[in-house]
Amino acid sequence: YEKGVIIDSNIDENIMLKGNKEDIQHIVSTLTDNAIKHTESQKKIVVTLKKEKNEIIFEVKNMGDPIPEEEREKIFERFYRSDASRSKQGGYGLGLAIAKSIADQNNIKIQVQTEPGEWISFNLTL
């Protein structure tokens, strides 16, 4: 709210998921918080939850600086920061590492993609 970030959501109804509620909440909140931190004022975040075949897909997309391809897996490492501009955001570089660890423990696939333009997308596949 303070940054003027706009959050749009596309949430399919009646999606049921078995799993550790606290772990899933932690991952979702980490990805959403990260998107907010790295989105400029007056830009948009899109949160999507949908079911495709036997998988549930959760996606958080934000408009921000692209993450170079060679750094996309490194951002899930403890204490890693991709560049100086991300370091201004505070924190210790642990959020995504913890989210990835929790995802791995729960057989959840987590990945990041940069789409053409300014969209950065974090996807969970359950």
C-alpha positions as CSV (number, residue, x, y, z in Angstrom):
1,Y,0.0,0.0,0.0
2,E,2.7,2.5,1.0
3,K,4.6,1.9,-2.3
4,G,1.4,2.2,-4.4
5,V,2.0,-1.4,-5.7
6,I,-1.1,-2.8,-7.4
7,I,-1.8,-6.5,-6.7
8,D,-4.1,-8.3,-9.2
9,S,-5.2,-11.8,-8.5
10,N,-6.4,-14.6,-10.6
11,I,-7.5,-17.4,-8.2
12,D,-9.4,-20.4,-9.4
13,E,-12.1,-21.6,-7.1
14,N,-12.4,-24.9,-5.3
15,I,-8.7,-25.8,-5.3
16,M,-7.9,-28.3,-2.6
17,L,-4.4,-29.1,-1.6
18,K,-3.0,-31.6,0.9
19,G,0.2,-30.6,2.6
20,N,1.7,-28.7,5.5
21,K,-0.3,-25.5,5.8
22,E,2.4,-23.6,7.6
23,D,5.1,-24.5,5.0
24,I,3.0,-23.6,2.1
25,Q,2.0,-20.3,3.7
26,H,5.6,-19.5,4.4
27,I,6.6,-20.1,0.8
28,V,3.7,-18.1,-0.6
29,S,4.3,-15.2,1.8
30,T,8.0,-15.1,1.0
31,L,7.4,-15.0,-2.7
32,T,4.7,-12.3,-2.4
33,D,6.8,-10.2,0.0
34,N,9.8,-10.6,-2.3
35,A,7.8,-9.4,-5.3
36,I,6.6,-6.3,-3.4
37,K,10.1,-5.5,-2.3
38,H,11.4,-5.6,-5.9
39,T,8.6,-3.8,-7.5
40,E,8.8,-0.1,-8.1
41,S,6.1,2.3,-6.9
42,Q,2.9,2.3,-9.0
43,K,3.8,-1.0,-10.7
44,K,1.9,-4.2,-10.7
45,I,2.1,-7.7,-9.2
46,V,-0.1,-10.5,-10.4
47,V,-0.8,-13.6,-8.2
48,T,-2.3,-16.6,-9.9
49,L,-3.5,-19.9,-8.5
50,K,-4.8,-22.5,-10.9
51,K,-5.1,-26.2,-11.5
52,E,-3.7,-27.8,-14.7
53,K,-4.3,-31.5,-15.1
54,N,-3.0,-33.0,-11.8
55,E,-0.9,-30.1,-10.8
56,I,-1.6,-26.9,-8.8
57,I,0.3,-23.9,-10.0
58,F,0.9,-20.8,-7.9
59,E,2.6,-17.9,-9.6
60,V,3.7,-14.5,-8.5
61,K,4.7,-12.1,-11.2
62,N,6.1,-8.6,-10.7
63,M,7.5,-5.8,-12.8
64,G,11.1,-5.2,-11.9
65,D,14.7,-5.5,-13.0
66,P,15.2,-8.8,-14.9
67,I,17.3,-11.5,-13.3
68,P,20.1,-12.6,-15.6
69,E,19.7,-16.3,-16.7
70,E,23.1,-17.2,-15.1
71,E,21.9,-16.0,-11.7
72,R,18.4,-17.5,-11.7
73,E,19.4,-20.6,-9.7
74,K,21.9,-18.7,-7.5
75,I,19.1,-16.6,-6.1
76,F,18.0,-19.6,-4.1
77,E,21.4,-19.9,-2.4
78,R,21.8,-18.6,1.2
79,F,23.1,-15.0,1.4
80,Y,23.1,-14.5,-2.4
81,R,22.2,-11.1,-3.8
82,S,22.2,-10.7,-7.6
83,D,23.3,-7.1,-7.6
84,A,23.8,-3.9,-5.5
85,S,20.3,-2.6,-6.3
86,R,18.7,-5.7,-4.6
87,S,21.0,-5.2,-1.6
88,K,19.3,-1.9,-0.9
89,Q,16.1,-3.7,0.0
90,G,17.5,-5.0,3.3
91,G,17.4,-8.5,4.7
92,Y,20.1,-11.1,4.7
93,G,19.5,-13.0,1.4
94,L,17.9,-15.9,3.2
95,G,14.2,-15.7,2.2
96,L,14.4,-17.5,-1.1
97,A,16.9,-20.0,0.2
98,I,14.5,-20.9,3.0
99,A,11.5,-21.0,0.6
100,K,13.5,-23.4,-1.7
101,S,14.4,-25.6,1.2
102,I,10.8,-25.9,2.4
103,A,9.7,-26.5,-1.2
104,D,12.2,-29.3,-1.6
105,Q,11.1,-30.9,1.7
106,N,7.5,-30.9,0.4
107,N,8.1,-32.1,-3.1
108,I,7.2,-28.6,-4.5
109,K,8.9,-27.4,-7.6
110,I,10.0,-23.7,-7.4
111,Q,11.5,-21.8,-10.3
112,V,12.0,-18.3,-11.6
113,Q,11.6,-17.0,-15.1
114,T,12.0,-13.6,-16.7
115,E,9.5,-12.9,-19.4
116,P,9.9,-10.5,-22.3
117,G,9.6,-6.9,-21.0
118,E,9.8,-6.4,-17.3
119,W,7.9,-9.4,-15.8
120,I,9.7,-11.7,-13.3
121,S,7.8,-14.8,-12.5
122,F,8.2,-17.2,-9.5
123,N,6.3,-20.4,-10.0
124,L,5.4,-23.2,-7.5
125,T,4.2,-26.5,-8.9
126,L,2.5,-28.8,-6.4
